[in-house]
């Protein structure tokens, strides 16, 4: 029997017209009566940022402008940095204040594994040579890390403000029951409803995905 005390929430966010994604679609314009479902449209107005968040972001923006630099990093350096950051988020060692300390060791270990995969001396040397541009880029990665960390903290300010503005409570299912959690993330849509960018709390998302304490759909209990 259907429990009338349970609300079903559906977020209508994307409409495709001639293969082009349009965001912020109003489902009521399409179907009229939504049959009592509690519905949200992606363009529904909420107070995205409170005054404290706006002031903090303005301050952080000035700080970012003071440390912003342009780099011409090797593509392999960029790929290894992304892999390194992802690994720290996954294993819970990511630090919002900076992660550069162990990056050089990560590169060295990554190179060693690549070299160990081949047997010929010449091939080993070629593998080592691939990492030469990465080691040349290491001094620049200190500034890259500062910029990345500050941008990440700015994102957390936005997420915190969005969570406060949300009227929807979210929980993680654990062995000990439901535990309150922040939203996994949000999608910011431009005024034309065409371009969109995801704002995701990767630490929260990663914890939920990889923690043995959180019950997933594929978890055996």
N, C-alpha and C positions, 0 to 999 in steps of 0.2 A: 504494500500500500504506500502511496506517495505521502511523504511527510510535508505538510504545508508550511512547517516552520523552517524548512531548509530553503535558502535562497540559492539560485543558480546564477553565477555571474559570467557573462560573455563579453569579451572585448572585441569590438569590430574595428579592425585597424587598416585593412588593405582591400582595395578594389582594383581590378585589372581591366584596363581599357586598351584594346589593340596591343596587348602585350606589355603595356606600360603600367607599372605599379603606381597607384594613387593612394596616399595615406590619409587617415582621418575621415573615413567614410561614415556617413550617417545611415545606419541600417533601417531606421524608420522610414526614410525616403524610399527605400527599396521594397520593404514588405508591409509597411504600415503598422499593423498591430503586432507587437512582439510577444503577444500571448502571456503577459504577466511576468516575463523574465526580467530580472533586474539587469539592465543593460547599460553599458558605457560606450560612448563613442570616443575615438582617439583624440578628437578635437575638443572634448568637453573642457571647459575652463576650470582650472584650479590655480591657486596662488603658488606658483612654482617655487619661488625663492622668498624667504622672509627677509626682513631688513638686516638682521645680523649676518645672514649668509651673503647678501649682496655686498655689505661692507667688507666682510672677510675676503670675498673673491676679488674685490677691487684692490685690496692691499696685496693679495697674492699675485694678482696680475702685474702690478708694478714690480714686485720682486722678480717675477719671471722675465719681464722685459729687461731687467738689469743683468740677468745672467744668460739671456738668450744668445746663442751663437749659431753660425751656419757651419756645417761640416760636409766633407766629401768622403764619407765612409765607404769602405769596400762593402760590396753586397754580402760577402761572407761574414763580415763583422756584424752587420745588421741581423742576419739570420741567426748567428750564434747568440747575440744579445737577447733576441726574442725567445729563443729556446731556453736560455739561462733564466730569464724572468719567469717564464712559464713553469720551469722546474721548481723555482723557489715558491711560487704561488701554490703549486700542487703539493709540495712537501711541508708547507706551513712555515717556511723560513723567510718569506718575503717581508721586507722592512719598508714601510712607507716613507722613511726618512733617508733611504739610500741602500743600494745593493751592490755597489762597485767592488767591495772588499775582496770577494772571492771570484770575481769574473776572470781574472788572469789564470787562476788555478783551473777554472772550468775550461778555458780555452786549451790549456796544456793537456788536460786529461782527455778532452775531445780529440785533440791531435794524436795522442798516444793510441787511443782506440782505433782511429782511422789508419794509423801506420801498422798496427798489429793485425789488421785485416788482410794485409798483403804480405807476400814472401820475398819477392825480388828486391834487391838492394836499390836498384834504380827506381822502382815503383815507390818504395818507401821514401826515397829522397823527393820524388815528385809530390807525394802526399804532404811532406813537411813544408815544401815550398809553397803549397796552397795557403798555408797559415801565415806566411810572412807578412802580407798586408794587414792581417788581423793584429799581429803584434805591433805593427807600426801605428795602428789606430788606437792602441790602449791608452796613451796619454789623453787623447780627446774624450775617451769614454768617461772620464771623471766628470767633465762638464755635462755630457749627455745624461749621466745618472742623476745629476742635480736637477736638470730640466725635467726628466722623466718623473722623478719623485715629487717635484712640486706640482706638476700637472696631475699626477695621481691623487695628491691630497686635495687639489681643487675639485676633482671629480667626486671625492668622498664628501666634500661640503655640499655639493649639489645633491648627491644621493640622500644625505641626511635630511636636507630640507624637503626633498620630494617625499621621503618616507613620513615626515611629520604632516605633510599636506594630504597624504592619502587617507581615505576613510576605510580602506580594506586592510584587515589584519592578516598577516601571513605567519605560518608555522612550519617547523620541520618535525617530521615524525621520527621519533627516536625509540630506543628500547624502553625508555622511562616515560614515554608519552609524548604529547605535543609540546614543542619548545618554541616560543616566539622568535621570529627572525625578521630581518629587513627584507625588502623586496629584492628579487634577483637583479632587477634592472628596469630601465625605462627606454622608450624610444622618443627622441626629439625630432619633430617634423617641422620643415620650413613652412612659411605662410602659403606657399603654392601647393602644398600637399604632395610634392614629388620627391624631394630629397629627404632622407631620414638617416639618423645616426643613433646607434645603440649606446646607452650609458649603463654599464654593468658593474655590479660589485663583485669583482672576480674573486676576492678572498672569501666572501660569503658563498658564492657559487661553487668555488673549488672545494670548500669545506663540506658543503652538502653532497657534492659528487663523490668525494674520496674518503670521507670519514666513516669508519666502521660503526660509529654510534648512530648514524642517520640511516633510516630505512628507506631504500629506493624501491622502485617498482620491480627491480630485478633481484632484490635482496631476499634471501631465504630467512624466514623467522620461525 
